[in-house]
Amino acid sequence: MKKIFIVCIFLIGFTVVAQDTTGETDLKLAKEAYEKQQQEQAITHLEQAAKYENAEAMFLLYILNSEGVYTKIYEKDAFVLLEKAVALDYMPAIVEYASVLTFDSRKTNYKKALDYALKAAKKNNTEAMYLLGYLNEKGLGAPVNSEVALSWYKEAAKLGDEVANGTGVHLVENMDASIDEKIKELNYFAQLNNNHALYHLGYKYIQRALLTDNLQAIKDSENAVSSYTKAANKGYVPAMHALGDYCLDYDKNVEKAIEWYKKAWDKGYPESGYKLGMLDKDTTTSFAYFLKAADLGSVNAMEIVLQVYYEGFEGIEKNVEKAKELENRYKEILHIKKNSVDKFH
């Protein structure tokens, strides 16, 4: 009986030791402490888990130390922890490592970044796929290769990465490729519910329609409207404006064009306000559209407003002082717009 008791004590002790040597117990306690906002305890448990070479604990400590969360910023020590987690094949650490080697100017090593990103991408990590696309697109660590870059963006987009989806569309727009090739690639992203892709797909169909025979032009025009409409119905404002342009320029349907312009204008799309001003036959209402559209950043509307105030027009008195005041304000608006993210695209 005594021997059995001793064996049981040994097994219990062995189990505790086995658990402790993985660092999982301390990692769990660290997460519990963090949830309770017990920062010091969380750090202590993470440090203990890291002593047992727990890769996740090392990675979490890296983040906390490099960003100065609940601790002073110890970038050198943090990077050592990251490297240790990478050596233990911890996937989030590998992706972060590749990202640091790409974007941190103090640690730049594009070739190494490619190698580690590829390692993570083979495990279906979409962030690593995006990184491979970026490195190949920019020619970092390897010669510029838009085709390889696009293939990685597409692979990441297929797995649900929205950043890769959007970046892939921008790459297609800027590629030195035929309209047919661009339509093919944009279709890929459009099928992944990318409204931006649908919008540009519609534009490419319009471009091709202008260059092809009647039958193909008709089909492309129909495809353009279909692409724009899908994006517009999902709330993509530039597509609403594009449908207004299509109805005005190709269908010659002013009433329908105004309907789409108003939908986009209700969402604050500047150029739709400009178009509504151009189509409104009432000078007062028309000028009101131009004023508001100009304030929202429409260059076309700004030019009209300034011309009217500099010269006067149908009931609106010439006001040079007002024109100069607005000219300075518009410069500031355009400067802000240039350095801001376009909320519509």
C-alpha positions in Angstrom: 0.0 0.0 0.0 2.9 2.3 0.9 4.5 1.6 -2.5 1.3 2.4 -4.3 1.1 5.7 -2.4 4.7 6.6 -3.3 4.1 5.8 -7.0 0.9 8.0 -7.0 2.8 10.9 -5.4 5.6 10.5 -8.0 3.1 10.5 -10.9 1.4 13.5 -9.6 4.7 15.3 -9.1 5.8 14.2 -12.6 2.6 15.6 -14.1 3.0 18.9 -12.5 6.6 19.2 -13.5 5.7 18.1 -17.1 3.0 20.8 -17.3 5.3 23.4 -15.8 8.2 22.7 -18.2 6.0 23.5 -21.2 5.1 26.9 -19.7 1.4 26.3 -20.6 0.3 26.7 -17.0 2.0 30.1 -16.6 0.7 31.1 -20.1 -2.8 30.3 -19.0 -2.4 32.2 -15.7 -0.9 35.1 -17.6 -4.0 35.3 -19.9 -6.3 35.1 -16.9 -4.4 37.9 -15.1 -4.6 40.0 -18.3 -8.4 39.5 -18.5 -8.6 40.7 -14.9 -6.3 43.7 -15.7 -3.7 42.4 -13.4 -0.8 43.5 -15.6 2.1 42.8 -13.3 1.0 39.3 -12.6 0.4 38.7 -16.4 4.0 39.9 -17.2 5.4 37.7 -14.4 3.6 34.6 -15.7 4.6 35.3 -19.3 8.3 35.7 -18.2 8.1 32.4 -16.3 6.5 30.6 -19.3 9.2 32.1 -21.6 11.9 30.5 -19.4 10.5 27.2 -20.4 10.8 28.3 -24.1 7.1 28.7 -24.6 6.9 30.3 -28.0 3.6 32.0 -27.6 4.7 33.5 -24.3 7.9 34.8 -26.0 5.8 36.3 -28.8 3.4 38.0 -26.4 6.4 39.4 -24.4 7.9 40.6 -27.7 4.7 42.6 -28.5 4.4 44.0 -24.9 8.1 45.0 -24.8 8.4 46.4 -28.3 5.2 48.6 -27.9 5.8 49.5 -24.2 2.5 48.0 -23.1 2.6 47.5 -19.3 6.3 47.8 -19.4 9.1 50.1 -20.7 10.1 49.8 -24.3 12.9 47.3 -24.6 13.2 46.9 -28.4 16.5 45.0 -28.4 15.3 42.5 -25.8 11.9 42.3 -27.6 13.6 41.4 -30.9 15.6 38.6 -29.2 12.3 37.1 -27.9 10.9 37.3 -31.4 13.8 35.5 -32.9 13.5 32.8 -30.2 9.8 32.3 -31.0 10.7 32.1 -34.7 13.3 29.5 -34.0 10.6 27.4 -32.3 8.5 27.7 -35.5 5.7 29.7 -33.9 3.7 30.9 -37.0 2.6 34.4 -35.8 6.2 35.1 -34.8 7.4 34.0 -38.3 5.0 36.3 -40.0 5.9 39.2 -37.7 9.5 38.5 -38.3 9.1 38.7 -42.0 7.1 41.9 -41.6 9.8 43.5 -39.4 12.5 42.5 -41.9 10.5 44.3 -44.6 9.3 47.4 -43.0 11.6 48.2 -40.1 14.5 50.2 -41.7 16.8 49.3 -38.8 16.4 45.6 -39.5 15.7 45.5 -43.2 16.6 42.2 -44.9 14.3 41.6 -47.9 15.8 38.3 -49.0 15.4 36.9 -45.5 11.9 38.4 -45.3 11.0 36.5 -48.6 12.2 33.2 -47.2 10.2 33.5 -43.9 7.1 34.9 -45.6 7.2 31.9 -48.0 7.5 29.5 -45.1 4.4 31.0 -43.5 2.5 31.2 -46.8 3.0 27.5 -47.4 1.0 27.1 -44.2 -1.9 29.1 -45.7 -1.1 32.3 -43.7 -2.8 35.1 -45.7 -0.7 37.9 -44.1 2.4 36.2 -45.4 0.9 35.8 -48.8 0.1 39.5 -48.9 3.7 40.2 -47.8 5.1 38.0 -50.7 2.9 39.9 -53.1 4.2 43.2 -51.8 7.8 42.2 -51.9 7.5 40.9 -55.5 5.5 43.9 -56.6 8.1 46.4 -55.3 11.1 44.3 -56.3 12.4 43.9 -52.7 14.6 40.9 -52.2 13.9 39.8 -55.8 13.4 41.5 -59.2 10.0 43.2 -59.8 7.5 40.6 -60.8 3.9 41.8 -61.1 2.7 38.3 -62.2 4.1 36.6 -59.1 2.9 39.4 -56.9 -0.6 39.2 -58.3 -0.7 35.4 -57.9 0.0 35.9 -54.1 -2.6 38.6 -53.7 -5.1 36.4 -55.5 -4.3 33.4 -53.3 -4.7 35.5 -50.1 -7.9 37.1 -51.4 -9.3 33.7 -52.1 -8.8 32.8 -48.4 -10.6 36.0 -47.3 -7.8 38.6 -46.9 -9.5 41.9 -47.7 -6.3 43.9 -47.8 -4.8 41.6 -50.4 -8.1 41.7 -52.3 -7.9 45.5 -52.5 -4.2 45.6 -53.2 -4.6 43.1 -56.0 -7.2 45.2 -57.7 -4.9 48.3 -57.6 -2.0 46.2 -59.0 -4.2 45.1 -61.9 -5.2 48.7 -62.6 -1.6 49.7 -62.9 -0.2 46.7 -64.7 1.1 47.0 -68.2 -1.4 44.6 -69.7 -4.1 44.6 -72.3 -7.7 45.5 -71.5 -8.7 41.8 -72.1 -6.2 40.7 -69.5 -7.2 43.3 -67.0 -10.9 42.3 -67.4 -10.0 38.7 -66.7 -8.1 39.6 -63.5 -10.6 42.1 -62.3 -13.3 39.4 -62.8 -11.4 37.2 -60.4 -11.5 39.8 -57.6 -15.1 40.9 -58.5 -16.2 37.3 -57.9 -14.8 37.6 -54.4 -17.3 40.4 -53.7 -14.9 43.2 -54.1 -16.9 46.3 -55.0 -13.9 48.2 -56.0 -13.1 45.5 -58.5 -16.7 45.5 -59.8 -16.4 49.3 -60.3 -13.2 49.1 -62.3 -14.4 46.1 -64.2 -17.3 48.2 -65.4 -14.9 50.9 -66.4 -12.8 48.4 -68.4 -15.9 47.1 -70.1 -16.7 50.6 -71.2 -13.2 51.1 -72.5 -13.3 47.9 -74.5 -16.8 48.7 -75.8 -15.4 51.9 -77.4 -12.7 49.9 -79.2 -14.7 46.9 -80.5 -17.4 46.1 -83.1 -21.1 46.6 -82.5 -22.0 43.2 -81.1 -19.1 43.1 -78.7 -19.7 46.7 -77.7 -23.3 45.9 -76.8 -22.2 43.0 -74.7 -19.5 45.0 -73.0 -21.9 47.8 -72.3 -24.3 45.4 -70.7 -21.5 43.9 -68.6 -20.5 47.4 -67.5 -24.0 48.2 -66.3 -24.2 44.9 -64.6 -20.9 45.4 -62.8 -21.7 48.9 -61.8 -25.2 48.0 -60.6 -23.9 45.1 -58.4 -21.4 47.4 -56.7 -24.0 50.3 -56.4 -26.6 48.0 -54.9 -24.1 47.0 -52.2 -23.5 50.7 -51.4 -20.4 51.4 -53.4 -20.8 55.1 -54.1 -18.4 55.6 -57.0 -20.4 52.9 -58.9 -23.6 55.0 -58.3 -21.9 58.0 -59.9 -20.6 55.8 -62.7 -24.1 54.6 -63.5 -25.2 58.3 -63.6 -22.4 59.0 -66.1 -23.4 55.9 -68.2 -27.1 56.9 -68.3 -26.1 60.5 -69.3 -23.4 59.8 -71.8 -24.4 56.5 -73.4 -28.1 56.0 -72.8 -28.9 59.7 -73.1 -31.4 59.2 -70.2 -31.0 62.4 -68.2 -33.8 61.5 -65.7 -32.2 58.2 -64.9 -28.8 59.8 -64.7 -30.1 62.4 -62.1 -31.6 59.5 -60.1 -28.2 57.8 -59.8 -26.3 61.1 -59.2 -28.7 61.9 -56.4 -28.1 58.6 -54.7 -24.4 59.2 -54.8 -24.8 62.8 -53.7 -26.8 61.8 -50.7 -23.7 59.8 -49.7 -21.6 62.9 -50.1 -19.9 62.1 -53.4 -18.5 65.5 -54.6 -18.5 64.9 -58.4 -22.2 63.9 -58.3 -23.0 67.3 -56.8 -21.1 68.9 -59.6 -23.0 66.9 -62.2 -26.4 67.7 -60.6 -25.4 71.4 -60.7 -24.6 71.1 -64.4 -28.0 69.5 -65.1 -30.1 71.8 -62.9 -31.7 74.5 -65.0 -32.4 76.8 -62.0 -29.3 79.1 -61.5 -29.8 79.4 -57.7 -30.2 75.6 -57.1 -27.4 74.8 -59.5 -25.0 77.2 -57.8 -25.9 75.7 -54.4 -24.9 72.3 -55.7 -21.6 73.8 -56.9 -20.9 75.5 -53.6 -21.4 72.3 -51.6 -19.6 70.1 -54.1 -16.6 72.4 -54.0 -16.5 72.3 -50.2 -16.4 68.5 -50.5 -13.5 68.6 -52.8 -14.8 68.7 -56.4 -12.2 70.5 -58.5 -14.7 71.0 -61.3 -17.2 72.7 -58.9 -14.4 74.8 -57.4 -13.5 76.2 -60.9 -17.1 77.1 -61.6 -17.7 78.8 -58.2 -14.5 80.9 -58.6 -15.3 81.8 -62.1 -18.8 83.0 -61.1 -17.5 85.1 -58.2 -14.7 86.6 -60.3 -16.9 87.4 -63.2 -20.5 87.3 -62.0 -23.3 85.3 -63.7 -27.1 85.5 -64.1 -28.1 87.1 -60.8 -25.0 86.2 -58.9 -23.0 89.4 -58.4 -19.3 89.6 -59.1 -17.3 89.4 -55.8 -13.5 89.3 -56.2 -12.9 89.4 -52.5 -15.1 86.4 -52.0 -13.5 84.6 -54.9 -10.0 85.1 -53.4 -11.2 84.0 -50.0 -12.7 80.8 -51.5 -9.6 80.2 -53.6 -7.4 80.0 -50.5 -9.9 77.8 -48.8 -10.1 75.4 -51.7 -6.3 75.1 -51.8 -6.5 74.0 -48.2 -9.3 71.5 -48.9 -7.3 70.0 -51.8 -4.2 69.8 -49.7 -6.1 67.9 -47.0 -7.7 65.7 -49.6 -4.4 64.9 -51.2 -2.9 63.7 -47.9 -6.0 61.8 -46.7 -7.4 58.4 -47.5 -10.2 58.5 -50.1 -13.2 57.2 -48.2 -15.0 56.3 -51.4 -12.4 54.2 -53.0 
